[in-house]
């Protein structure tokens, strides 16, 4: 990968500017670090739009190539991470249409107590990490598996928002930009995803999941 001059990074911190410069300079370590941080989550997101894991992997590989090709024109109006996921979802949606994948119909679900969330859709009382409370390792492993299965079974729009917000820790603004959503719609999807996930876990484990 060849260097193509200075990147125009607008409003980003020093770390972000340094990352872009390293990528433009052909720093393989910087690129490998990005892949390690995001590849698996990207595959899960792509899988929401395409019919198989193999196609999802192809979409992710195409996304990485698009990132490298597009870096010289990157202007830093968003973070590299946000830009990367936006490329991914655009390509995944296109691939999904080509594969004639039918969009699943969202089933109605019972919402949990509204008091558990604030007006922004965040937890009103943040849950304690469950790893610190579970003493039985077997039960902890079962819970981990159940969480992933429950996430995978969410309607695609809900799964995407939950993954970006709660798994990747993105801001609401970044999630909206990547997914092309309005703030209000994003909050509704996030609330429904969290509610549905909590309901599944509470039903399976027979207790109130904090």
C-alpha positions in Angstrom: 0.0 0.0 0.0 1.5 3.3 -1.1 1.4 6.6 0.7 -0.8 9.2 -1.0 0.0 12.4 0.9 -1.5 13.9 4.0 -4.9 12.8 5.2 -7.3 15.6 6.0 -8.6 14.7 9.4 -11.2 17.1 10.6 -12.2 17.3 14.2 -10.6 14.0 15.2 -8.1 13.4 18.0 -4.4 12.8 17.7 -4.9 9.0 17.9 -7.3 9.0 15.0 -5.0 11.2 12.9 -2.1 9.0 13.7 -4.1 5.9 12.7 -5.0 7.4 9.3 -1.4 8.5 8.7 -0.1 5.0 9.6 -2.5 3.3 7.2 -1.7 5.7 4.4 2.0 5.0 5.0 1.4 1.3 4.5 1.8 0.4 8.2 0.8 -3.3 8.2 0.6 -3.5 12.0 -2.0 -0.7 12.1 -4.1 -2.6 9.5 -3.8 -5.9 11.3 -4.8 -4.2 14.5 -8.0 -2.9 12.9 -8.8 -6.4 11.6 -8.3 -8.0 15.0 -10.6 -5.4 16.6 -13.5 -5.4 14.1 -13.4 -8.5 11.8 -15.7 -10.8 13.8 -18.2 -8.1 14.7 -18.3 -7.1 11.0 -19.0 -10.7 10.0 -21.9 -10.9 12.4 -23.4 -7.6 11.1 -23.0 -8.7 7.5 -24.6 -12.0 8.3 -27.8 -10.0 9.1 -28.2 -9.3 5.4 -26.8 -12.3 3.5 -27.8 -16.0 3.5 -24.6 -17.6 4.7 -21.4 -17.2 6.7 -19.4 -17.6 3.5 -21.1 -14.7 1.8 -20.7 -12.6 5.0 -16.9 -13.3 5.0 -16.8 -12.2 1.3 -18.6 -9.0 2.2 -16.1 -8.2 5.0 -13.1 -8.9 2.8 -14.5 -6.6 0.1 -15.0 -4.0 2.9 -11.4 -4.1 3.9 -10.3 -3.7 0.3 -12.7 -0.7 -0.1 -11.2 0.8 3.1 -7.7 0.6 1.6 -8.8 2.0 -1.7 -10.7 4.8 -0.1 -8.2 6.0 2.4 -6.6 8.6 0.2 -9.9 10.5 -0.1 -10.9 10.0 3.6 -11.6 13.5 5.0 -12.2 12.6 8.7 -15.8 13.8 8.9 -16.4 10.6 10.9 -14.1 8.2 12.7 -12.3 5.5 10.7 -14.4 3.0 12.7 -17.7 4.6 11.7 -16.6 4.9 8.1 -15.6 1.3 8.1 -19.0 0.0 9.3 -20.9 2.3 6.9 -19.0 0.7 4.0 -19.7 -2.7 5.4 -23.4 -2.2 5.7 -23.8 -0.7 2.3 -22.0 -3.7 0.8 -23.9 -6.2 2.9 -27.2 -4.7 1.9 -26.2 -4.9 -1.8 -25.0 -8.4 -1.5 -28.2 -9.4 0.3 -30.3 -8.1 -2.5 -28.3 -10.0 -5.0 -28.7 -13.1 -3.0 -32.5 -12.5 -3.0 -32.5 -12.7 0.8 -36.0 -12.1 2.2 -36.2 -9.7 5.1 -37.6 -11.3 8.2 -40.9 -9.9 9.5 -40.5 -8.4 13.0 -42.6 -10.3 15.5 -44.3 -8.3 18.2 -42.7 -8.7 21.6 -43.5 -7.9 25.2 -41.5 -5.0 26.5 -40.0 -4.9 29.9 -40.6 -2.2 32.5 -40.0 1.2 30.9 -38.4 2.3 34.2 -35.3 0.2 33.4 -34.4 2.6 30.6 -33.9 6.4 30.5 -35.2 8.7 27.8 -32.1 8.1 25.6 -32.7 4.4 25.6 -29.8 3.7 28.0 -30.1 1.7 31.3 -31.5 3.9 34.0 -29.5 1.7 36.5 -26.5 0.2 34.7 -26.3 -3.6 35.3 -23.4 -5.0 37.1 -21.2 -7.1 34.7 -22.6 -10.6 35.0 -19.2 -12.2 35.0 -18.5 -10.7 38.4 -21.6 -12.2 39.9 -21.7 -15.7 38.4 -19.7 -18.1 40.6 -20.5 -21.2 38.6 -18.3 -21.3 35.5 -20.5 -23.7 33.7 -23.5 -21.4 34.3 -21.4 -18.5 33.1 -20.6 -20.2 29.9 -24.2 -21.2 29.4 -25.2 -17.6 29.9 -22.6 -16.4 27.4 -23.9 -18.8 24.8 -27.5 -17.9 25.5 -26.8 -14.2 25.1 -25.1 -14.7 21.7 -28.0 -17.0 20.5 -30.6 -14.4 21.7 -28.7 -11.6 19.8 -28.5 -13.7 16.6 -32.3 -14.3 16.8 -33.2 -10.6 17.0 -34.8 -9.0 13.9 -31.9 -7.6 11.8 -32.6 -3.9 12.5 -32.6 -4.5 16.2 -29.6 -6.7 16.1 -27.6 -4.1 14.2 -28.4 -1.3 16.7 -27.7 -3.5 19.7 -24.4 -4.7 18.3 -23.2 -1.2 17.5 -24.4 0.3 20.7 -23.9 -2.4 23.4 -21.3 -4.7 21.8 -19.1 -2.1 20.0 -19.9 0.7 22.5 -20.7 3.3 19.8 -22.5 6.5 20.5 -26.1 6.9 19.3 -24.9 9.5 16.8 -22.4 7.1 15.2 -25.0 4.3 15.1 -27.5 6.5 13.4 -25.0 7.6 10.9 -23.9 4.1 10.0 -27.4 2.6 9.9 -29.1 5.6 8.3 -31.5 6.0 11.2 -33.1 8.9 13.0 -32.4 9.3 16.7 -36.0 8.4 17.7 -36.0 5.3 15.5 -32.7 4.2 16.9 -33.9 4.5 20.5 -37.0 2.5 19.7 -35.0 -0.3 18.1 -32.4 -0.3 20.9 -35.1 -0.5 23.6 -36.9 -3.3 21.8 -33.7 -5.3 21.3 -32.7 -4.9 25.0 -36.2 -5.8 26.1 -36.4 -8.9 23.9 -32.9 -10.0 25.0 -33.7 -9.5 28.7 -37.0 -11.4 28.3 -35.3 -14.4 26.6 -32.7 -14.6 29.4 -35.2 -14.2 32.2 -37.4 -16.9 30.7 -34.4 -19.3 30.3 -32.8 -18.7 33.7 -36.0 -18.2 35.6 -34.9 -15.0 37.4 -34.6 -11.2 37.0 -31.4 -10.5 35.0 -30.0 -7.2 36.3 
